[in-house]
Amino acid sequence: MNERNLGERLPLDGWALALARRWNSESYTVFVLHGNIFDVFPVTVDGQVTYVPLKGFLSQRLFPERSVLLFYDIGDGLTFGSADMQQRFFEWIEVYDRVEGTSYRSLGPPREFTRLAPLLRRFFLAAADGTNTRGITLIIDFPEKIIPATEESGASLDERMALVTLLKWAASSEMRRLDVCVLLVTESAAELHSDILQHPHVAQVRIDLPGESERRRFLSADWVKEISGERGLEGWSDIPPADLAHRTAGLNLLRTKHLVAEAVRNGQRLTAEHIASGKKRLIEEYCQGLVRFKDPKPGVSLDNVATHEAAKKRLRELAWLIKNGKTSVLERGLLVPGRVGVGKSFLIDCFASECGLPVMEIGEFRSKWVGDTERQQARILMTIRALGPVVVVVDEADAVFGSRVSDGDSGVSSRVFAAFAAHIGDSSLRGRELWVAMTSRPDLLSIDMKRQGRFGLCMPLFPAQNPDDVGELFSVIAKSRKVDLSDEVQAYVRATLGALPLTGSDVESIINRARERAVLAQRDDDVHVEDLQDAVDSFIDPLDPQLLALQELAAVLATSDRRYLPPRYATADRAELEAQFAYLKHRFR
């Protein structure tokens, strides 16, 4: 369906404008369109704005006047933008059959791309060479199934032939002269063969998730009236449409519609709680469970964290900057190293609750299937970019980010690393995203990630350094577990345990064991000294102390600010620390 009046067409913006400008340069034959391709997009029909899938948007808004518009995928084969275009193709193919002795007119064109491509090229040259031609466009869906990102040795003959065909089309000056262009539409450009992406006559255009203005326009479209009826959106929602557009950041338009329709058609109101929970669920579904949101806990703040005074002070400064909109000076990334059990996750949870931002945690997204890893990473990064402001937490960061070195995985690790590095280093996202990387082995994190502009702020965490720290750990954790520690118990803690480098997880385990003994003795939460003593005496630490020392030294050497170091490390000779670390690292290699 073509729009009736070209003057009524909505102005192009975002990715569509970028595509139009690169198209008008007449410098490219092949375009890679990737990103949010399964969404809906606005067009005008009879003067009314309506939303259609990407194929409809390309047909009705970007290419309504092309002489020939073709679509291809390996499932449906070749299809056409209109009945007239199909008739024109089959009239040409009838002539082709007579000349070449083929029978495509009766059997239909080949479904396989390698057999169809030579036929298409002949048609391109014949159809585009007329006097009234307005150009030809071929749109290929799911091109990653035709030219996947595989090593040369692992590619089939058909994949190699398809790749060579598209490379020749991209380089063809004759096709550019005749205004023949090919669009490869894929969710993740990384799933395509790298030779296509690197070709100078191939342009890449990314479709990002919609911004707030796009969502606001979408929430005022006719589909809302069809769903909400006479009551309108205001009759179903506790939240004004403008605020609703803001709260749906991170969702594409189609999932925004699903969120509204699910509430209205089940007779529920659109409350803040419904939107928050529905949005999180839809984003987690979109990312296939590889991200999860951490809900802020009421009453939780950095006051609940024992010790780590320097880190808490710095995090409170960051929280103040966020709350007061001073995001232009906010760090892009925060590196939190420390030995296992030192409380990295809990510290960041408390910080997130205090600053009031949503927290998204990235899980293990790597897959054994070809292209799956890059597609999942692209979805995650696109969602994060649209979701901000947000805190992005990456646990075991050295494993998640990987490195530039490919490890026998066809270059997947290096591509994943490059995508993370480019995204986190994007200064335009400062203030919208605060990345927090936690790891017990910061030495395994690539130096590219630890530079300024990515994870330049490093705040190491350490176990208790003296009896005061140990006493504070016991007091804070006992209070959170609603256990009262008598003066006698506290004195025992300082005298017996004060010299030990205990962590929050150590203390929590001791208190839980002591509390269990008290409950079994039918004293409920009345913990005595003998309960604590029994818990301490029976405990055997399974962790290798030298491995813990390695992790602690790695945290020391990763920081660039002495204020975050305990006194014994702040004044130590760095060369000596490096020598100790090198010895331990060699031992656990």
C-alpha positions in Angstrom: 0.0 0.0 0.0 1.5 3.3 -1.1 0.7 6.5 0.7 -1.7 8.7 -1.3 -0.1 12.0 -0.7 3.7 12.2 -0.4 3.4 15.6 1.2 1.7 14.0 4.2 4.6 11.7 4.9 6.2 12.0 8.4 9.6 13.6 8.4 12.5 11.1 8.6 14.6 11.0 11.7 17.0 8.8 13.6 18.1 5.7 11.7 15.7 6.3 8.8 17.3 9.7 8.2 20.8 8.2 8.5 19.9 5.5 5.9 18.4 8.1 3.5 21.5 10.3 3.7 23.9 7.5 3.0 21.6 6.2 0.2 21.6 9.7 -1.4 25.4 9.8 -1.4 25.3 7.2 -4.2 28.4 5.6 -2.7 26.9 2.3 -1.6 25.3 -0.6 -3.2 24.8 -2.8 -0.1 23.3 -1.6 3.2 23.2 -3.6 6.5 20.2 -2.6 8.6 20.5 -4.0 12.1 19.2 -3.6 15.6 15.5 -3.2 16.6 14.2 -4.7 13.4 11.2 -6.5 14.9 9.5 -3.3 16.0 6.7 -1.2 14.4 7.3 2.1 12.7 5.1 5.1 11.8 3.6 5.8 8.3 0.7 7.9 7.2 -2.2 6.3 5.4 -5.0 8.6 4.2 -3.7 11.3 6.4 -3.6 9.2 9.6 -0.5 8.0 11.4 -0.4 4.2 11.7 2.3 1.8 12.7 3.5 -1.1 10.6 6.3 -3.7 10.7 9.7 -2.8 9.2 8.9 -4.3 5.8 5.8 -2.1 5.5 7.8 1.0 6.6 10.4 0.3 3.9 7.7 -0.2 1.3 5.4 2.7 2.2 7.8 5.3 3.6 11.3 4.9 2.2 10.8 3.2 -1.2 7.2 3.9 -2.3 8.3 5.2 -5.8 10.9 2.5 -6.7 10.3 0.8 -10.0 10.9 -2.6 -8.5 10.9 -3.6 -4.9 11.9 -7.2 -4.1 12.1 -9.2 -0.9 14.0 -12.4 -0.3 14.6 -14.9 2.5 15.4 -18.5 2.4 12.0 -19.4 3.8 9.7 -17.7 1.3 12.1 -17.2 -1.5 11.5 -14.2 -3.7 8.4 -12.0 -3.2 7.4 -8.6 -4.6 6.4 -5.2 -3.3 3.2 -5.1 -5.5 1.3 -7.2 -8.0 2.5 -4.9 -10.8 6.1 -5.6 -9.9 5.5 -9.3 -9.8 3.9 -9.2 -13.3 6.8 -7.2 -14.6 9.3 -9.7 -13.3 7.4 -12.7 -14.8 7.1 -11.0 -18.2 10.8 -10.6 -18.2 11.4 -14.1 -17.0 9.2 -15.5 -19.8 11.6 -13.8 -22.3 14.5 -15.2 -20.4 13.1 -18.7 -20.6 12.8 -18.5 -24.4 16.4 -17.3 -24.7 18.1 -19.6 -22.2 15.8 -22.6 -22.5 14.8 -22.6 -18.9 11.3 -23.0 -17.3 11.3 -20.5 -14.5 8.0 -19.0 -15.7 6.1 -22.1 -14.9 8.2 -23.5 -12.0 8.9 -20.2 -10.3 12.3 -18.6 -9.6 14.8 -20.7 -7.6 14.5 -20.5 -3.8 18.3 -21.1 -3.1 20.1 -17.8 -3.1 23.2 -19.1 -5.0 20.9 -20.2 -7.9 18.7 -17.1 -7.7 21.5 -14.5 -7.6 22.6 -14.8 -11.3 19.0 -14.6 -12.4 18.5 -11.4 -10.2 21.6 -9.8 -11.6 20.4 -10.2 -15.2 17.0 -8.8 -14.2 18.5 -5.9 -12.4 20.5 -4.9 -15.5 17.5 -5.3 -17.8 14.9 -3.6 -15.6 17.1 -0.7 -14.5 18.2 0.1 -18.1 14.8 1.5 -19.1 14.1 5.2 -19.8 11.5 5.7 -16.9 13.3 3.6 -14.3 13.2 4.8 -10.7 15.6 2.3 -9.3 15.5 -1.3 -7.9 15.8 -2.4 -4.3 16.2 -5.9 -3.0 15.6 -6.4 0.7 17.1 -9.7 2.1 15.7 -10.8 5.5 17.8 -13.0 7.8 21.0 -12.7 5.7 22.9 -14.3 8.6 21.4 -17.6 7.4 23.0 -17.0 4.0 26.5 -15.6 4.9 27.0 -16.4 8.6 30.0 -15.2 10.5 32.1 -18.3 10.2 35.8 -19.0 9.6 36.7 -19.5 6.0 37.6 -23.1 6.6 34.2 -23.8 8.2 32.0 -22.2 5.5 30.1 -24.4 3.0 30.5 -23.9 -0.7 27.0 -22.3 -0.9 28.0 -19.8 1.8 31.2 -18.9 0.0 29.4 -18.4 -3.3 26.8 -16.2 -1.6 29.5 -14.2 0.1 31.3 -13.7 -3.2 28.1 -12.7 -4.9 27.3 -10.0 -2.4 30.8 -8.7 -2.4 30.8 -8.4 -6.2 27.4 -6.6 -6.0 28.8 -4.2 -3.4 31.8 -3.4 -5.6 29.9 -3.1 -8.8 30.0 0.5 -10.2 27.4 -0.5 -12.8 24.8 -1.4 -10.2 25.4 1.9 -8.4 25.1 3.7 -11.8 21.8 2.0 -12.4 20.5 2.7 -8.9 20.3 -0.9 -7.8 20.6 -1.3 -4.1 20.5 -4.3 -1.7 19.4 -4.1 2.0 20.5 -6.9 4.4 18.2 -6.8 7.4 19.4 -8.6 10.5 19.1 -8.2 14.2 22.8 -8.4 14.8 25.4 -7.2 12.3 28.0 -9.4 14.1 26.2 -12.5 12.8 27.2 -11.6 9.2 30.5 -12.5 7.6 33.1 -9.9 8.5 34.1 -9.5 4.8 30.7 -7.9 4.1 30.9 -5.6 7.2 34.4 -4.4 6.3 33.7 -3.7 2.6 34.0 0.1 1.7 30.8 0.0 -0.4 28.7 -1.5 2.4 27.0 0.9 4.8 25.8 -0.2 8.3 22.8 1.5 9.8 21.7 0.6 13.3 18.0 0.8 14.4 18.1 1.8 18.1 15.2 1.4 20.5 12.8 4.3 20.3 13.4 7.4 22.3 11.0 9.2 24.7 9.5 11.4 22.0 8.8 8.4 19.7 7.1 6.5 22.6 5.0 9.6 23.4 3.8 9.8 19.8 3.1 6.1 19.8 1.0 6.3 23.0 -1.2 8.9 21.3 -1.9 6.8 18.2 -5.2 5.2 17.2 -4.3 1.8 18.5 -4.7 3.2 22.1 -8.3 4.1 21.4 -9.0 0.6 19.9 -7.7 -1.1 23.1 -8.9 1.4 25.8 -12.4 2.2 24.3 -14.4 5.1 25.4 -12.4 5.5 28.6 -9.2 6.3 26.7 -5.8 5.7 28.1 -6.4 8.3 30.9 -9.3 6.2 32.1 -7.1 3.2 32.7 -3.9 4.8 33.8 -2.8 6.4 37.1 0.0 7.9 35.1 -0.2 10.7 32.5 0.8 9.6 29.0 3.9 11.9 29.0 5.1 10.2 32.2 4.2 6.8 30.8 6.4 7.5 27.8 9.3 8.2 30.2 8.7 5.1 32.4 8.7 2.8 29.4 12.3 3.6 28.5 14.1 0.4 27.4 11.1 -1.1 25.6 10.4 -0.9 21.9 7.1 0.3 20.7 5.6 -3.2 20.2 6.4 -4.2 23.8 5.1 -0.9 25.0 1.8 -1.9 23.3 1.9 -5.3 24.9 2.4 -3.7 28.3 -0.7 -1.5 27.9 -2.9 -4.1 26.3 -2.1 -6.7 29.0 -3.4 -4.4 31.7 -6.4 -3.0 29.9 -7.7 -6.3 28.5 -7.4 -7.9 31.9 -9.3 -5.1 33.6 -6.3 -3.8 35.5 -5.1 -0.2 36.0 -1.8 1.0 34.7 -0.1 1.8 38.1 3.5 2.6 38.7 4.0 -0.9 40.2 2.4 -2.6 37.2 4.5 -0.7 34.7 7.7 -1.3 36.7 7.2 -5.1 37.0 5.8 -5.5 33.5 8.7 -3.5 32.0 11.3 -5.6 33.9 9.6 -8.8 32.8 9.5 -7.8 29.1 13.1 -6.6 29.1 14.2 -9.9 30.7 12.2 -11.9 28.1 13.7 -9.8 25.3 17.2 -10.5 26.6 16.2 -14.2 27.1 16.8 -14.1 30.8 20.5 -13.1 30.4 19.9 -9.9 32.4 18.0 -9.4 35.6 16.9 -6.4 37.5 17.8 -6.0 41.2 14.9 -4.4 43.1 15.9 -1.7 45.6 15.2 -2.9 49.1 13.3 -0.5 51.3 15.4 1.0 54.1 18.6 -0.3 52.7 21.4 2.3 52.3 25.2 2.5 52.7 24.6 2.8 56.4 24.0 -1.0 56.3 27.6 -1.6 55.2 30.2 -2.2 57.8 33.8 -1.0 57.3 34.8 0.1 53.8 34.7 3.7 54.9 36.6 5.2 52.0 34.5 3.3 49.4 31.3 4.4 51.1 32.3 8.0 51.2 33.1 8.0 47.4 29.8 6.2 46.6 27.8 8.7 48.6 29.4 11.4 46.5 28.4 9.6 43.3 24.8 9.2 44.7 24.7 12.9 45.4 25.8 13.7 41.8 23.1 11.4 40.4 20.3 12.7 42.6 21.2 16.3 41.8 21.5 15.9 38.1 25.3 16.6 38.0 25.8 13.8 35.5 28.3 15.6 33.3 31.1 14.8 35.9 29.9 11.3 36.6 32.2 8.4 36.1 31.6 6.1 33.2 32.7 3.0 35.0 33.5 1.8 38.5 35.8 -1.1 39.2 35.3 -2.9 42.5 38.0 -5.6 43.1 38.4 -7.6 46.2 38.9 -11.2 47.5 35.9 -13.5 47.7 33.3 -12.8 50.4 34.5 -9.2 51.1 31.0 -7.8 50.3 31.3 -6.4 46.8 27.7 -7.2 45.7 26.1 -6.0 48.9 28.0 -2.7 48.8 26.7 -2.0 45.2 23.2 -3.1 46.1 23.2 -0.6 49.0 24.6 2.1 46.7 21.9 1.4 44.1 19.2 1.7 46.7 20.6 5.0 47.9 21.0 6.6 44.5 17.5 5.5 43.4 18.5 4.2 39.9 17.3 0.9 38.5 20.0 -1.8 38.6 20.5 -4.3 35.7 22.9 -7.2 36.2 24.3 -8.9 33.2 24.5 -12.7 33.4 26.5 -15.2 31.3 25.3 -14.6 27.8 27.8 -16.7 25.8 26.4 -19.5 23.8 27.9 -22.5 22.0 25.7 -21.7 18.9 27.2 -19.7 16.1 26.2 -16.1 16.2 24.1 -16.4 19.4 26.6 -14.7 21.6 26.9 -11.6 19.5 23.1 -11.4 19.0 22.5 -11.6 22.8 25.2 -9.0 23.5 23.7 -6.6 20.9 20.3 -6.9 22.5 21.7 -6.3 25.9 23.7 -3.2 24.9 20.8 -1.8 22.8 18.5 -2.2 25.8 21.0 -0.6 28.2 21.5 2.4 25.8 17.7 3.0 25.7 17.0 2.3 29.4 19.3 4.9 31.0 19.8 6.3 33.5 20.7 2.9 34.9 23.4 1.2 36.9 24.8 -1.8 35.1 26.4 -4.4 37.3 28.8 -7.0 35.9 30.0 -9.7 38.4 33.1 -11.7 37.5 33.9 -9.0 35.0 37.1 -10.5 33.8 35.2 -13.5 32.5 32.2 -11.6 31.1 34.2 -8.9 29.2 36.9 -11.3 27.9 39.9 -9.9 26.0 41.1 -9.0 22.6 42.7 -12.4 22.2 40.7 -15.0 20.4 40.8 -18.3 22.2 40.0 -20.8 19.4 36.4 -19.6 19.2 36.4 -18.1 15.7 37.0 -14.6 17.0 33.9 -14.5 19.2 35.8 -13.4 22.3 37.6 -10.6 20.5 34.3 -9.3 19.0 32.5 -9.4 22.3 35.3 -7.5 24.0 35.5 -4.9 21.2 31.7 -4.3 21.5 31.8 -3.8 25.2 34.9 -1.6 25.0 33.3 0.6 22.4 30.0 0.9 24.3 31.5 1.6 27.7 34.0 4.1 26.2 31.2 6.1 24.5 31.4 9.5 26.3 27.9 10.5 25.0 26.4 8.0 27.5 28.1 9.7 30.5 25.4 10.2 33.1 23.0 7.8 31.5 24.9 4.6 32.4 27.1 3.8 35.3 28.9 0.5 34.8 30.1 -1.3 37.9 32.5 -4.2 37.3 33.2 -6.5 40.2 36.0 -9.1 40.2 38.3 -11.0 42.6 41.0 -11.0 39.8 41.3 -7.5 38.3 44.7 -8.5 36.9 42.8 -10.7 34.4 40.8 -7.7 33.2 42.2 -6.3 30.0 44.1 -3.1 30.4 41.9 -1.5 27.8 39.0 -1.7 30.3 40.9 -0.3 33.2 41.9 2.9 31.5 40.4 6.3 32.2 37.1 6.8 30.5 36.0 3.2 31.1 36.7 1.8 34.5 39.1 4.5 35.6 37.7 4.7 39.2 38.9 1.6 41.1 37.7 1.1 44.7 39.2 -2.1 46.2 37.5 -3.7 49.2 39.4 -5.5 51.9 38.6 -7.7 54.9 38.7 -6.4 58.5 42.0 -4.8 59.4 41.8 -4.5 63.2 39.5 -5.4 66.2 37.4 -2.3 65.6 36.6 -3.5 62.1 35.8 -7.0 63.4 33.5 -5.6 66.1 31.7 -3.4 63.6 31.1 -6.3 61.3 29.6 -8.4 64.1 27.4 -5.5 65.3 26.0 -4.5 61.9 25.4 -8.1 60.7 23.9 -9.2 64.0 21.5 -6.2 63.8 20.4 -7.1 60.3 19.7 -10.7 61.5 17.9 -9.3 64.6 20.3 -10.9 67.0 21.3 -9.1 70.2 25.0 -9.4 71.1 25.6 -9.0 74.8 28.6 -7.1 76.1 30.2 -10.5 77.0 29.9 -11.7 73.5 31.2 -8.5 72.0 34.2 -8.7 74.4 34.9 -12.2 73.2 34.7 -11.1 69.6 37.3 -8.4 70.1 39.6 -10.5 72.2 39.5 -13.8 70.2 38.6 -12.8 66.6 39.8 -9.2 66.5 43.1 -10.0 64.8 41.6 -12.2 62.1 41.1 -10.8 58.5 37.4 -11.6 58.5 35.0 -10.7 55.8 31.2 -10.0 55.9 30.5 -13.5 54.7 32.7 -15.0 57.4 31.0 -13.1 60.1 27.5 -13.9 58.7 28.4 -17.6 58.7 29.6 -17.5 62.3 26.5 -15.7 63.5 24.2 -18.1 61.7 26.0 -21.1 63.2 25.9 -19.6 66.7 22.2 -18.6 66.3 21.4 -22.2 65.1 23.0 -23.6 68.3 20.9 -21.1 70.4 17.7 -22.1 68.7 18.4 -25.8 69.2 18.9 -25.0 72.9 15.5 -23.3 72.8 16.9 -19.9 73.5 15.8 -18.5 70.1 18.0 -15.4 69.4 19.7 -15.3 72.8 23.2 -16.0 71.6 25.7 -16.8 74.4 29.5 -16.8 74.3 29.7 -20.6 74.2 27.4 -20.6 71.1 29.9 -18.3 69.3 32.9 -20.2 70.6 31.5 -23.5 69.3 30.8 -21.9 65.9 34.4 -20.6 65.7 36.1 -23.7 67.0 34.2 -26.1 64.7 34.8 -24.1 61.5 37.4 -25.2 59.0 38.1 -22.7 56.3 38.3 -24.5 52.9 39.8 -21.5 51.1 43.5 -21.5 50.3 45.0 -18.6 52.2 47.6 -18.0 49.5 44.9 -17.8 46.8 43.1 -15.2 49.0 46.4 -13.3 49.3 46.7 -13.4 45.5 43.3 -11.8 45.1 44.0 -9.2 47.8 47.3 -8.2 46.2 45.6 -8.0 42.8 43.1 -5.5 44.3 45.9 -3.5 45.8 47.8 -3.2 42.6 44.7 -2.4 40.6 44.0 0.9 42.5 45.5 4.2 41.6 44.4 6.1 44.8 46.1 5.5 48.1 43.0 6.7 50.0 41.3 3.4 49.3 44.1 1.3 50.7 44.6 0.1 54.3 47.6 1.7 56.0 49.8 -1.4 55.7 49.3 -1.3 51.9 49.3 2.4 51.4 52.8 2.7 52.8 54.3 -0.5 51.4 56.9 -0.7 48.8 55.1 -1.3 45.4 58.0 -3.2 43.9 57.9 -5.7 46.9 54.1 -6.0 46.5 54.5 -6.7 42.8 57.1 -9.4 43.5 54.9 -11.1 46.0 52.0 -11.0 43.5 54.2 -12.4 40.7 55.2 -15.3 42.9 51.6 -16.1 43.9 50.4 -15.7 40.4 53.0 -18.2 39.1 52.0 -20.6 41.8 48.3 -20.6 40.8 48.9 -20.4 37.0 
